[in-house]
Amino acid sequence: MKSTTPALHDRDFHRVASAIDFIAAHAHEQPSLERMAASAGLSPFHFARLFRRWAGISPKQYLQRLSLDAAKVSLERDSSVLEAALDAGLSGPGRLHDLFITVEAVTPGEFKARGRGLVFRHGTAATPFGTAVVVATGRGIAFLGFRNEDGSIPGWDEFRKAWPEADWRRDDLAAQKAAETIWGLSPNRDRRLTLWVHGSNFQMQVWQALLRCAAHSTVTYAEIAREIGRPSAARAVGTAVGSNPVAWLIPCHHVLRANGALGGYRWGVDRKRAMLAWEASRAS
């Protein structure tokens, strides 16, 4: 899909994401502003300004959130490694926006029709995490995915192939308005959203559990498995989480491994870390 979003927007996001990755990896060294800026290929002045514009806090303040001292204190009181990671600021406390999200499942009949009679409005939008593709129908948002540095959009080709009979209409303005609603970039907008998604019964259970349990906190795959009454299905839960068609709104970026590690993410681990950092900065 060709994007009308300026390349500069994506470049700035990837610079910030790279810097966040560097800060997390070198937090124990307490890197200087100059080192952090160099990791993003910017001067200290421009880096500090870009980071604060994106995150709302300074690079130094974010580094403080990643202090290993917090993790050490947590471990000394026999906390789990996951709790230690949270105390160290390696993940955020949850989405701080006040979106009201409801989910409708695609019926077997609707999926069998492959979109016949449906209008799919799709477009690209600038978001805090780079360019996104948003697809909406009259029933709700059906797909939201981010563009990687190589231009690919994980899940996009498969989604389009699943609905060959739909009436596809390009609408970048509608996509941008949706992004402004999702990320609170336009505070006066109605913050209620409906998702219209296709998945197996098991996938729908996992996605619903994510909205219940992970909307405002981080969780593990095992915790989601227990939430849906399938405590031995953590691996299958991971697969379902990875197939989420609606980034951010179904908060799969809040799922961590049992040891507190970030784990994988369909739209890139760097972006997952950036999302958690963005949320954590607003909690500050």
N, C-alpha and C positions, 0 to 999 in steps of 0.2 A: 504494500500500500504506500503510495506516495504521500509524504507529509508536507503540510504547509507551515509547520512549526519551524522557526528559525533554528539552525544548527547550534547557534550560540547557547540556546536554552539547555539542550542536551549536554553540551560541552561543560557548562557550569555545574550541572548536576553531577556528572561523572567525575569532575575534579573534586567536588565536595565528598562524594562517596569514596573516592580513592584516599582522600585525607582521613576520613573517618576510619577506614580500614587500617591506615598507617598508625593513627593514634591508638586504636585498640590493640594493635600488635606491639606497640612500643610504650605503652602506658607506664610500665615498670621502670622505664628509663627517664620518664618525665621530659620528653623532648621539648626543645625550645620552639617558640613561634617560628623561628627561621627554618628549623628542620621540618616542621609541619607544613609550612608554606612550600618548601622545596619539593615535598612529596606530591604536591598538587601542581607544581610547575609555575608558581606565582610568587610575586614579591610578598614579604610579610604584610605590608599595608593592604594590598589588594586581596590577599588571602583572608585576612581578618575581616575585611569588609564583606566579602562574598559569603564567608561562613556565617557571620552574624545575620546577614540578610536572609540566608536560607534557614538557619536553625533558631535564630532569636537569642542566642547566647554566643559568647566568644569561644574561640578554640580552647583557651585556657580553662574556661569554666567546664567545657565538655570533658577535657582531660581530667579535671578533678572528679568528675562523675565516674571515671574509669579507674580511680585510684585503687591499687591493689591492697592498700591498707584496709579498705572496707571489706574486701574479700577475706583477708587474713583474720580480721576480727570475727567475721561470720563463721569461718572454719574453726576458730578457737573455741567457739561456743557450741561446737558439734552440729552446726547447720549442714545441710546437704550442699553438694557442689553447686546445684542449681540455685539455691538460695544465696550462696556466695557470689555467683555470677550476677544475680539480680542486685545484690547489695553493692557490687562493684560498678553498677551502671551499665552492664553489658546488654541490658535490654530495658525497654521502657515500661512504665507502669500501666500502659494500656492506651487505647485510642481516647483522645480527649474531646473529640467532636461529639456533638449530641445528635447524631443521625438516628432516625427511627427507621429500622430496616425490617421489611417483611419479605418472606420468600414464598414464591409459588413454583411448584414443580411442573415441568412440561409433562403433559399426559402422554401415554403411549400412542394415542391416536394422533396427537399433534406432531409427535416426532416421526411417526410413520409417514405423515403427509410431507415431510421434509421442507416445511415452511410454506407450502402452497396456501395462498390467500393472506400471507403475513407480509408486513412491510418491516424491513430491518434498516433502521437509520444508523449509519456508521460514520465515524470520523475520528480525526486525531485531535488531541488536546494537550496543552501544556499543564503539567502537574508539578508538585514539589519534587517528584522523583523521576523526572524526565518525561519524554513524550509517551502518551498512552493512547491506545485505540479503545474507543467506547462504542458498543453496539446496544441499541435500545429498540424494543418493540412497543406496541401499545399496551403490552402486559407488564413491561418493566425492563430493567437492564439485563441483558443476556450474556454480555461478555465485556470484560475490562482487562486489558493486558498491556504490559510495558514494552517499549522498544529497546532492545539491547544495543550496545555500541556497534555491533556488526550490522545493524539494521533489521535483524530478525525480531519477530514478535512471537514468543512461545505460545503455542495453542491456537494462533490465529488461523493458520491454514486448515487445521482440523475442524475448527468451528465453521468456517465458510463451507467446507465440503459437506458438513452435516445438514446444511440447509440450502440445497441447490435450487429448490423451487420457490424460494422467497423472493420478494421484490426488494432488491438491495438499492438503497438510495444514500449517496454521499451527503453528509451534513456535518461539517466541521463545527459550525456554530452551535448546533445542539450538543455536540460532544463537549465543547468547551464549557457550555452552560452547566452540563452535568458535572464536569470536573470542579467547577466553582462551587457547586452545591456540596459535593462530596467532601472537599477539603476546606470548606468554610471560607473560601476566598471572596465570597459575596454574602455577607452575614444576613442580609435581609431576605434571602431566598428560603423557600419552604425546604426543610431538611428531612422530609419524609421520602423514602425511596422503596421501591418494590423491585426485587430481583426475580427474574423468570429464567430458571436454569434447568438444564437436562442432566440427569444422572441416575444411576441405579439406586435402588432403595437404600443400600448400604452407604453409598456416597452422600445421598441426601441426609441420612442420619448423622454422618460425620460433619457435614457442612452446617446443619442446624445446631449441632453440639458446639461447633466453633463460635457461632453467634451467641450462644448462651454462656459459654464458659470462658471464651478467649477474647471477647469484645473489649474488656477492660483490664486484662491481665495476661501474662504469659502462662502457657500450659505445656505439658509434655504429651507425646503421642500416647503414652500409657494412661494418662489421666483422661484423655478423650475416649480411649477404648473403654475405660470403666464407666464413663458418663453414658455411653450408649449401651451398656450392659454386655459388652464383649471384651472382658478384661484380658483375654489371651490374643486379641486381634490387633495388637499395637502395630505390627508390620503392615497389615492391610489398611489400617487407619492412615499410616504414612503415605501409602499409595493414593488413597482417596484425597488426602490433603494436597498432594502434589498435582492432582487433576482438577483442582478448583478452577473454574472458568472466570471467576470474578475477583481479581486481585483487590486487596485492601478491604473491600466491603465484606467479604467473607474472610476474616482475619487470619489467614494461614501463616502470615509472617509472625504471628505470636506463638507459634509452636516451636519449642526447643527440644533438644535431646535430653534424656534423663540426667546427663552429666552437666547440663547447662550450656553445652555447645550450641551454636546457631543451627547446625544441620543444613540441609539443602533448602533451596527456594526456586520455584519455577522461573522466576524472573531475575535470578541472580542473587547470590549471597551478599554481595556488596550492597545491593539495593535493600535487602532485608535488614542489614545492619543500619543503613541510612534511615529506614523507616522507624526503627526502634529508637535511634538517636533523635530523630525529629520529634517523636512523641515525648521522649525523656526531656528534651530541651523545653518543651512547653509545660511539662510538669514542674520544671524549675521555677 
